[in-house]
Amino acid sequence: MESTDFFQQSYVRRRTTMALKPWEGILKHKVPNPAFVDKPEGEDTRRPEQRRREVWRQRTRVFDPETVRTKTQAIQALAAWKAEEERDARAVDALMPVAEYVARYIDSREAAGELEASTVCDYRKSARRLDRAFSKLPMRNLDRKGVRAWKDGLVSDGLAPSTVTKALRLLRMVCEQAVMDGDLPDNPCRGVRAPSLGSGKRARNALSDASMDRLMETLAEAGSSAFTTAVQLAVRTGMRQGEICALRWRDVDLTGGRIHVTHAIGQDGGRFYVKAPKNEGSTRSIAIPPDLGGVLSARREAVEAALAAGGMRRGQRGYEAAFGALFVVGGIDGSFYTPTILSREWKALAVALGIVDTEGRRATFHDLRHTFATVAIAAGEDVAGVAGNLGHSQISTTLNMYTTSKERSKASAMGAVERALRGHAPADVVPLRRDGTQG
């Protein structure tokens, strides 16, 4: 399903061990390797057969030596046989139930290494939304009317608009591949609108001024624990929760004043793992301002003290490499905070301190990222620079997601425009009547 042709390789050869030395055709295709094992952290102890995500399978046919005598004839016979096999393969795919077709699409992309484990997990959750409606319907019978009825049914069941949108997006992607593979004449999802996210999506808001005062006062007195360091990183850099949890000391250059964001924590079901950041723009370098530098220095001293208590001290052989591998927000045993634990501890703090956003709702950990962006933009920082710090590849994302339309900001904007226009006004203003004559 990854390409239009089911068979990725085809060729002919002589069967020299048989009488008359007939020509033989070979068709090869890849299938997921059932023995494949993900690469472990540290030393790779997998056997050779466990390292390949896919393995080759082949079909062969010996051509009639009476009618296929030359290589040219053999190539022509191979092409005809391949076309026949391709038609059969596509016919089988088109008859496959939609839910099974989608599951195979996910398995195929996972085996090819095209998807992160967390993405595979999300896709499979969305695929479960297809089971009830499409567990028996053949792929070739899927039409726009059926897709629209399925989508409307999910909305009627009370599922969140974002959940329905994810499921529809997955089905649209699979159908697009089916069109490319010849299993569908066109994409039945085209023209089916996703539900509005308006009421079902929590608005992003910065912390209220009073909440910010309470939070910063608490952090100033809270020491340098893993949790307080995580909160400081969020509000002072705008890093994502998973990026903070995956930050190692080797990515923190206190001397050069830079944080290098190179990894994030992903989730595959109940398992957490270290992965690449969200997208290409998310791999970035962030400047360390003086106050944050003090926070990180204090955290480093606390970690070094804990290591020293266990007999591991600076200057020992291998110390720097071992220290660099530790997570800034983690334990001296090499463990990291999971986003789940971080969210739980943040919720407890937010409840205890009454930390709310500008709408009066209890603030989430992600609201700290929004607070950083909103404060930076309100302070007059260049939007492109803020977008770079946040890991957004497009400035429009920053403007759409992390600027506010609250009354105070709107009034401030109008005042700024008025002041700018006032600066362009002429020194002597001539009053005019409604008809344009001087009054």
VOZADREN-663408 format. One record per residue: x, y, z of N, C-alpha, C, O in turn; residue in one letter. Coordinates in pm, whole numbers, plus 50000, padded with zeros to 5 digits. Layout:
# VOZADREN-663408
XYZXYZXYZXYZA...
//
This chain:
# VOZADREN-663408
500824987950000500005000050000500855012650000500315023749995M502185011050006503015022950010503255028649871503675040149859E502985020849765503205025649630502105020249542501315011849584S502045025149416501025020549323501195005849293500204998549284T502435001149276502704987149246502804979049374503484983049469D502124967749376502224958649490503604952249493504184950049600F504134949149374505454942849364506504953549338506434960749238F507474954549428508504964949415509644960949321510354969649269Q509834948049299510914943349211510384932249122509564924049164Q510874931948999510534921048906511684919148808512284928948762S511974906648775513064903848681512924889548630512124881748681Y513724886148527513724872648470515124866748480516114873948491V515164853548477516444846548480516264832748416515144827748405R517374826848375517364813448320517384803148433518124804848530R516584792648420516664781448513517594771048452517154761548388R518884773048474519894764548409519904750348462520484741548399T519294748048576519294734448633518154725948578518084714048607T517264731948500516124724648445516364721448298517144728048230M515684711248252515784707548110515274718848024514314725648059A515924721047911515604731647816515914745647869515734755647798L516384746347992516774759248053515724770148030516004780247965K514524768148081513454777948056513704791148130514514791948223P512974801348085513024814148154512044813948271510974808048266W512474820748379511664821648500511454836248537512394844248531E510224839848575509934853348622509854853748773509364844448836G510344864648831510324866348978509664879749010510044890148955I508694879449098508034891449150508304892249300508064882549372L508794903649348509144905049489508374916649553508164927049490K507964914649676507284925249751507694924149898508144913649943H507524935149971507904935550112506684933750201505574937950167K506924927350315505884925650417506494929250552507714928450568V505674933150651506214936050785506934923850841506474912550829P508074926350904508874915750964508314912351102508384920551193N507764900351120507184896951251508224895851362507874896151480P509494894551324510554893151424511174906551463512054907051548A510714917551399511344930551424511184934951569510124933051630F512264940851623512264946151759512814960351754513844962751690V512144969851821512624983651825514014984351886514354976451974D514814993851837516164995451888516124999852034515485009852065K516804992652123516794996652265517735008252290518635010852209P517545015152401518485025652439519785019052484519775008152543E520885025652457522175019952495522645009852391522465011952271G523254999052436523814989052345522714981752269521704977652326E522944980252139521974973352054522254958352059523204953551998D521424950852131521634936452150520734928152059520644915952077T520064934351963519164926851876519934917851781521054921051739R519324906451747519894897651646519664903751508518754911951492R520464899951407520324905951274518894905251219518414914851159P518214893951240516864892551185515844901251258514724902951210E516224906851374515314915351449515474930151415514724938551466Q516434933551329516734947551300515974952951179515834965051164R515484944151094514804948350972513294949850996512644940651046R512764961350960511324963650978510504955650877509364951850906R511074953250760510364945850657511254934850600512484935650607E510644924650545511374913750479510764911450342509594914550318V511574906050252511114903550115510374890250105510744880450170W509334890050025508654877749985508594877749832508534888349771R508614865849772508624865549627507714854649571507414844649637Q507284856949446506534847049370507314844049243507954852949186R507264831649199508004827849078507084820548981506094814349021T507414821548853506684814048749507674810148640508404818548587R507694797348607508514792348497507694793248370506604787648361V508224800248270507504802248145507694790348050508704783348057F506724788247965506754777247868507934779147772507964789047699D508904769947771510074771647684509744771047535510554775247452P508564765847500508194765147359507764778747306507984781847188E507154786947392506664800147347507544811747395507514822647338T508304809447500509174819947554510614815047542511124807747627V511264819247434512604814247405513694824847429514794821347472R513404837347402514404847847416514154856147542513104855247604T515154864147577515004872747695513914883147672513174886547764K513834888247550512784898047519511404892047540510514898447596T511224879647493509944872947514509684870447662508554871347709Q510764867347736510624864947880510184877647952509354877148043A510754889147913510384901847975508924905347944508204910448030I508494902447822507094904847785506154895747865505094900147910Q506554883147882505734873847959505674878048106504644876748171A506804883148156506854887948294505894899648314505164900248413L505904909148218505034920848229503564916848231502774922348308A503204907248145501804902648141501424895648272500344897848325A502334887348323502064880348449501954890048565501074888848650W502874899948568502854909848676501554917748675500964920248780K501094921848555499844929348546498674921148599497784926448666A498694908248569497644899348619497674898348771496634899048837E498874896848827499014895848973498654909049041498064909049149E499014920148978498684933249035497164935149040496634940349138E496474931048934495014932248932494384923949043493444928249110R494914911849060494384903049165494614909149303493744908849390D495824914749322496154920749453495244932649482494774934349595A495004940949380494134952649400492694948549424491984954749503R492254937949356490894933249376490684928349518489644930949579A491684921449573491614916749711491554928549806490774928549901V492384938649782492394950549868491044957649864490534961849968D490464959149745489224966449731488054959349799487084965749840A488144946149812487084938449878487264937850029486364933450101L488404942050076488694941650220487784951550294487554962550244M487264947850412486454957250490487224970050523488444969750543P486514981150527487154994050550487994994050676489144998550675V487434989050787488164989250914489454981250904490484985350958A489404969850836490614961550820491614968450728492824967650751E491114975150625491974982350531492744993450604493944995250582Y492025000650690492665011350767493715005650862494805011250874V493384994550928494334988251020495594983950947496704985350998A495424978550825496594974150749497434986050703498654985350698R496764997050671497485009250633498385013850747499545017250726Y497845013950869498635018150985499795008651008500915012951031I499524995551001500574985551022501684987150919502864986050951D501304989750794502274991150687503195003050709504405001950692S502615014350746503435026350769504295024950893505415030050898R503775017950993504575015451113505765006651079506885009351123E505544996051002506624986850965507684993850880508864990250887A507265003750801508215011050717508985021650795509855028350739A508665023350923509365033251005508965047550975509725056751002G507775049450918507325062850879506615070350991506385082350981E506255063151099505455069251205506125067551340506735057151368L506005077751424506415076651564505455067251637504295065851598E505955061051742505105051951819503865059051873502785053351877A504035071651916502895079151968501865081951859500665082051885S502345084151736501425086351624500665073651591499465074151564T501365062251594500705049451570499605047251674498505042951640V499915050351799498925048951907497705057651881496565053151898C497925070151839496805079251810495985074251691494755074751694D496675069351587495965064251469495085052351506493955051251459Y495595043451590494815031651626493615035251713492565028751705R493775045451795492615050251871491535055551777490355052751793K491975063251677491025068651580490405057551497489225058151462S491195047251465490695036151383489555028751452488675023251386A489575028651585488495021751658487145028551634486095022251651R487175041351596485915048351567485275043251438484115046351410R486025035551359485515030551232484865016851244484095012751157L485165009851353484774995751365483274993551352482824984951276D482485001351427481044998851432480385000951295479514993251256R480805011351225480155014651097480745007150979480035004150883A482035004350985482714999250866483434986050887484394983050816F483004978050983483694965351009483454955050899484244945750883S482344956550823482014946750718481914952950579481944945750479K481804966150571481644972750441482914971550358483974975750405L482854966050235484054965250150484574979150117483804988650102P485864980350107486484993250079485934999449952485715011549946M485714991249849485274996749720483855002349726483455009849637R483074998749831481695003549844481585016049931480485021349951N482705020849983482675032850067482355045049980483025047349879L481345052750019480995064649942480845076750033480875075550156D480685088249971480645100950045479445101450140479555106550251R478335096150098477135096050182477375087850308476965091850417K478045076350294478335067950410479315074450505479175073250627G480315081250450481305088150534480635099350613480895101050732V479765106850546479085117950614478165112750725478105118650832R477465101750698476575095950800477375090850919476945092251034A478525084950892479405080151001479905091751085479885091051208W480345102351020480835114151093479745120351178479965123751294K478555121851120477435127551195477045118751313476635123851418D477185105551297476875096351406477835098051522477415097351638G479105100151493480085102351600479765115051676479875115451799L479375125451603479015138151669477775136151757477715141151869V476785128651705475565126051781475835117851907475125119152006S476865109451901477225101352017477865109652127478115104552237D478145122352099478715131152200480225131452204480815136752298G480885125852101482345126352098482805140752076482135148652009L483955143952132484505157452118484795160251970485215151251898A484565172551925484845175951785486265172551741486475168051629P487235174551830488625171351795488805156451773489575152351686S488095148051850488185133551834487605129251700488185120951630T486465134951664485825131851535486715136551420486855129651319V487295148251435488165153751331489375144851307489765142651193T489965139751414491115130851399490735118151324491485113551237K489585112351358489145100151291488865102751143489235094651058A488225113951112487935117450973489225120050897489345116150780L490185126550961491465129350896492195116350861492775115150753R492155106650953492785093650926492115086750808492805081850718L490785086250807490075079650698490355086650566490515079950463L490395099850566490695107350443492085103750391492265102050270R493055102750480494415099450442494505085350382495185083150282M493795075850445493795062050395493125061350258493605054450169V492025068450243491315068250115492145074650004492095070349889C492915084850039493795091049940494825081049890495135080449771E495365073049983496305062549944495605051949860496175046749764Q494345048749895493585038849819493355043449676493375035349583A493135056349656492995061749521494295060149443494295056149327V495415063249508496715061849444497005047349407497645044549306M496525038049490496775023849467495755017549372495885005749337D494765025249330493775019949238492645012349303491875005749234G492515013049436491445005949506490155014149511489085008549534D490245027149491489065035849488489185045349369490295049749336L488075048649302488145057949190488395072349234489055079949163P487855076149350488105089349406487955088549558487545078349612D488295099449626488295099549772486905103149823486465114549806N486195093749887484835096549937484805106150055483725110750093P485955109350112485995118850224486055133250175485825142650251C486365134850046486465148449993485085154949996484115149249946R485005166850054483735173750065482995171350194481985177950221G483475161950276482855159450406483525168650508484725167050535V482805177850563483375187750654483555182150795482705174950846R484665185650855484905181950994484025190551084483665201651046A483655185551202482825193651293483585205851342484805205751350P482855216151375483465228351427484125225551561483545218951647S485345230651578486055228651704485675238951809486085237951924L484885248951768484605260251857484285256951999485075259952089G483145250752023482695248452161483415237052228483425236252351S484015228152149484635216452211486105218252239486725209252295G486675229452202488115231352217488395241952323487885253152315K489185238352419489505247652527490385258752473491425256152411R489985271152496490765282452449492085283252524492185279752642A493105287852451494405289552515494455303352579494165313352514R494825303752706494865316452777496085316952867496535306852920N496605328952883497705331052975497185331253118495985332553142A498105329953213497735331153354497315345553383497815354953322L496395347053477496005360553518497175367053591498085360153638S497155380353598498245387453665498395383253810499505381253859D497275381853880497335377954021497905363954036498675361254129A497535354953946498055341353952499555341053923500295333453985S499985349353828501415350053798502185354853919503265349753949M501645364653990502315369754110502465358654214503535356954272D501395351154238501445340354337502405329354293503155323954374R502375326154164503245315354115504715319154127505515311254178L505085330954082506485335054085506985336454229508135333354258M506125341054318506515342154459506755328254518507695326254594E505895318754482506055305054532507315298654477508045292054551T507585300554347508765294554285510045300154345511045292954359L510025312954381511215319254438511605312954571512775313454611A510625307154640510895301354772510885286054771511035279754875E510715280154651510475265654644511735257354625511645245054623A512895263454611514105255554594514295251154450513785257554357G515025240254431515405235954296515045221454270515845213854216S513845217654307513395204054280513145202154130513135211854054S512955189654089512685186853948511405193853903511355199553794A510385193453987509105199253949509195214453934508735219953834F509775221154033509845235854024510725240153907510455250453845T511765232453876512595235553760511795234253632511945242353540T510935224053625510085222153507509145233953488508965238653375A508565238853596507655250253588508415262653543507925270353459V509605264753597510425276253558510765275653409510705285853340Q511115263753361511445262353219510235265453131510375271953027L509075261053174507865263253094507525278053083507245283052974A507545285053196507105298953195508175308353143507865319453098V509455304153148510545313053105511055310152964511775318252907R510685298552907511155295152771510015291552676510185292152555T508855287852730507755283652644507935269652588507235265852494G508875261952643509075248252594507835239752619507085242052715M507625230052532506505220852549506785211352665507935209252704R505725205852719505825196852834506745185052805507615181752886Q506545178552690507365167052654508815170752632509705162652660G509075182852582510445187452560511165189852693512345186952706E510435195252789511015197652922511385184352987512465183053045I510485174752979510735161653041511925154552976512615146753043C512185157052847513265150152775514585157752776515575152952721A514615169552837515835177752836516915171352924516685168553041L518085169152865519225163552939520225174652967520205185252904R521115171953063522105182053099523075184752985523615195752976W523325174952899524225177352787523625187152686524335192452601R522295189452695521635198952607521585212952666521065222252603D522105214652787522085227552856523505233052863524365227352932V523765243952794525075250352793524995262852881524655273752833D525315261253008525235272653099526295283053069526075294953089L527455278553021528525288052988528165296352866528315308552866T527675289652763527295296652641525905302752646525525310552559G525155299152749523825304852766522805300052665522005307952615G522815286752633521865281452536521275268252583521955260152646R520015266152552519345253252569519095247752430518535254552344I519505235352407519315229052277518185218852288518325208652356H517085221652222515925212652226516085202352115515965205651997V516345189952152516615179352054515715167252069515675158751980T514995166252180514145154552203512865158552276512725169752325H511945149152280510705150852355510315137152409510855126952367A509385136952502508865124252555507565121152482506645129252480I507505109252423506295104752356505595094152438506165088852533G504375091152402503595081052474503005071152376502385075052276Q503205058452404502645047552324501795039152418502305029952484D500495042352425499655035552523500065039952663500005051852695G500465030452746500905033852881502405034952892502935036653003G503115034152779504585034652781505065048252734504575053652634R506035053852806506655066452767508055063752713508745054752760F508475071652615509775069452553510325082752500509575092352481Y511635083052477512295094952424512215094452272512515084252211V511815105552211511665106052066512145119552014512535128252091K512095120951883512435133851823511345143951856510225140051890A511645156951848510625167051877509445166251781509435158251688P508445174651805507175174051733507345175451582506695168151507K508195184451537508425186551394509815192351375510545194551471N510175194951248511515200051219511785213351289512885215551339E510795222051292510975234951357511145234051507511625243451571G510755222551563510835220951709512265218451756512565220751873S513135213751668514545212251704515175226151696515295231751587T515555231651810515945245651812516895248551928517155240052013R517395260751928518265265652035517585277652100517105286652031S517555277752233516885288452308517905295152399518665288452468I517905308452399518805315752487518375314152633517185313352663A519365313852721519095312852865519255326652927520375331452940I518165333252966518275346353031518875344753171518885333653225P519365355553231520055354653361519255347653470519805339153541P517975351153486517195345053594517065329953575517175322353672D516825325653452516725311353426518085304653444518165293153488L519155311853409520485306453432520725303353578521325293253612G520235312253665520355309753809519555297753853520015289953937G518365296053797517515284553830518205271553790518255262053868V518755271153668519395258953618520695256053692521025244453717L521435266453728522665264453805522355258453942523055249553989S521305263454005520905258154135520445243654123520735235454210A519735240654016519295226853994520485217653971520525206454022R521465222353895522655214253870523405211554000523845200354023R523545221754083524225219854212523505209654298524145201554366E522175209854295521395200354375521605186054324521725176754403A521635184454192521855171154134523265166154165523455154554199V524245175054152525625171154181525785167254327526535158054359E525095174254417525165170954559524565157154585525095149354665A523475154054516522845140854532523755129854479523835119054537A524445132554368525385122754313526575120754408527015109454429L527075131854463528205130954555527855122754678528695115354730A526625124054724526195116254840526215101354809526335093054899A526095098054680526135084054639527515079654597527685068354550G528525088354613529895084654583530365088354444531455084254403G529595096054370529975099954234530245114954233529355122954258M531505118654204531895132754216532545137854088533105130254009R532435150954070533075157553957534575154553958535205154454064R535135152253842536555149153831536825134353813537885130453764G535875126153853536035111753834535915108453685535255115553609Q536555097653647536525093453507535095090353464534375082953531R534705096053351533365093653297532275101853362531095100253329G532635110653455531605118253528530805127353435529575127353439Y531505135053351530805144753267529845138053171528725142853150E530265126853112529385119653019528175114153091527045114953041A528405108653210527305102953287526345113953332525135112253329A526915125353376526065136353420525265141953303524075144953316F525935143353189525255148753072524085140453026523145145752965G524115127453054523035118453012521825119353104520745114553069A521995125453221520865126653315519865136953265520225146553195L518615134953301517565144453264517505155753366517565153453487F517385167953316517305179653404516115178153499516225180953618V515015173653445513815171153526513705156053542512905149453476V514515150653631514545136253651515355132553774515745141153852G515605119653789516335114753905517775111553872518155110953755G518585109453975520005106153953520175091853905521275087653871I519075084153902519125070553849518905070353698518835059553638D518785082153636518595082853492517145083253448516865083453329G516225083453543514805083853509514385098053473515055107753509S513275099153403512735112353368511305113753420510605103853441F510895126153440509505129053474508655126053351509035129853240Y507545119353367506625117653255505685129653251505415135753354T505165132953133504195143953125502985141653216502395151253266P502615129053237501475126053323501745130153467500905136453532T502935126653517503305130253654503415145453667502965151253766I504005151753567504175166253570502805173253573502615182853648L501875168353493500525174253492499835172353626499125181253673S500025160753687499385157853815499925167253924499155172554003R501235169153927501825177854029501435192454004501205200054098E501365196153876500955209853845499505212253889499195222853944W498635202753865497235204253904497125206454055496345214854100K497905198754132497865200254278498315214254319497725220454408A499365219354253499855232754285498835243354244498575252654320L498255241854125497295251654076496075252454167495545263254192A495625240954216494475240754307494835247254439494065255154494V496025243954491496445249254621496625264354619496275271254715A497155269654508497425283954500496295291754433496305304054431L495315284554378494245291454307494725297954179494325309154147G495595290954106496155296453983495155294653869494775283353837I494735305653810493735305253703494245313153582495205320753591V493555311053468493905318553349493085331453344492365334653438D493205338553234492515351453224491005350053216490285360053229T490505337853195489065335453193488565330253327487375327453342E489465328853424489065324153556489025309053570488585304053673G489495301653468489525287053477490855282453534491875289153519R490845270953601492095265853656493105264053542492795257853440R494285269453561495305269153457495905255253442496115248253540A496165251353317496845238853288498345241453275498775252953267T499135230853273500585232553256500875239053121501785247153110F500105235353019500335241152886500075256152885500625263252800H499245261052976498995275452983500265283253018500345295252991D501255276653077502525283353105503225286752974503845297352962L503145277752877503725280352744503005292152679503645300852619R501705292352691500935303552635501255316552707501315327152645H501465315652837501815327552915503125333452866503245345652848T504125324852844505415329552792505215336952660505725348052643F504485330752568504295336752436503535349852443503905359652379A502465349952521501635361952531502395373552595502305384852549T503125370552701503915380952769504985386352675505225398452670V505655377352600506715381652510506185390752400506775401152370A505055386852340504485394952232503945408152286504115418652223I503305407752403502775420052463503895429652499503705441852500A505085424252529506225432652566506915438552443507885446052456A506395435252324506955441052202508015432652135508685437452044G508175420152178509175411552115508745408151972507555407051942E509735406351885509475402851747508765389351740509205379651802D507675388651666506885376351660507695364951601507545353451643V508555367851505509385357351445510305351251549510525339151550A510855359651637511725354451743510955346051842511455335651888G509745350351877508905342651969508545329251906508575318951973V508215329451777507875317051706509045307451706508875295351722A510255312851687511445304451689511675298051824512015286251831G511475305551931511635300052066510595289352095510885279552164N509385291252043508315281552068508455269051983507855258752013L509245269851875509375258351786508315257951680508005247251627G507745269551646506755270251538507485272751406508335281651398H507155265151304507795266951174507195278751099507835284151008S505985282951136505325294151069504905304651172504365301451278Q505165317151138504795328051229503285328551248502805332151356I502535325051145501065325551155500555316551267499545319651330S501245305551292500835296651401500915303951534500015302851617T501995311351553502175318851677501095329551691500515331251799T500835336751583499825347351589498435341751615497655347551690L498125330351552496785324551566496575318051702495475318551757N497625312051757497465304151878497805311652005497205309052109M498745320851999499285326352122499165341452133499945347752205Y498215347352064497905361352091496465361852136495655353252102T496145371752213494835372252278493975383452221494495393152167T492675381852234491745392152187490945397752304489815402252284S491495397352422490785402152541490615417252535491315424252463K489665422052613489295436152605490475445452632490635455652565E491295441852732492415450752765493385451752648493885462552616R493645440252583494565440252470493985447852352494695454952282S492665446352330492045453452219492085468552243492345476252151K491825472652366491875486952398493295492452382493495503552334A494275484352423495665488452410496045490052263496745499452226S495565480652181495875481352038495255493851976495905500551895A494015496952012493365508751958494085521452002494225531051925M494555521352126495305532952174496605534752098497005546052067G497275523452067498535524151993498305529651853499095537751804A497225525351787496905530351654496595545351659497025553051573V495845549251760495475563451773496715572051792496835582851734E497645567251875498875574951897499705575951769500285586351740R499735564951693500495565151568499865574851468500575582351400A498555574551458497875583651366498025598151409498145607251327L498015600151541498175613651593499535619451554499675631451531R500515610751546501845615351508501925619751363502815627451326G500975614851280500955618651139500015630251111499955635050998H499295634951213498325645751191499045658951164500105661351223A498515667551075499155680551047499045689751168498175688051254P499945699451172499955708651287498685717051291498125719251398A498225721851173497025730251168495915722451099496045718650983D494855720151169493725712751114492645722551073492185730451156V492235722150948491185731050898489855724050911489665713550849V488915729350990487605722751006486795723650877486835733850808P486075713250846485245712550726483795709750764483505702650861L482885715550682481475712450699481195698750636482075692750574R479945693950653479555681150595479645681350443479895671050379R479425693450384479445694150237480845696150182481035697350061D481865696350274483235697450230483775711550225484965713350197G482955721650252483435735350252484005738750388483665732550489T484875748850389485475752750515484415758950606483555766550563Q484535755150738483575760550834484245769550934483585774951022G
//
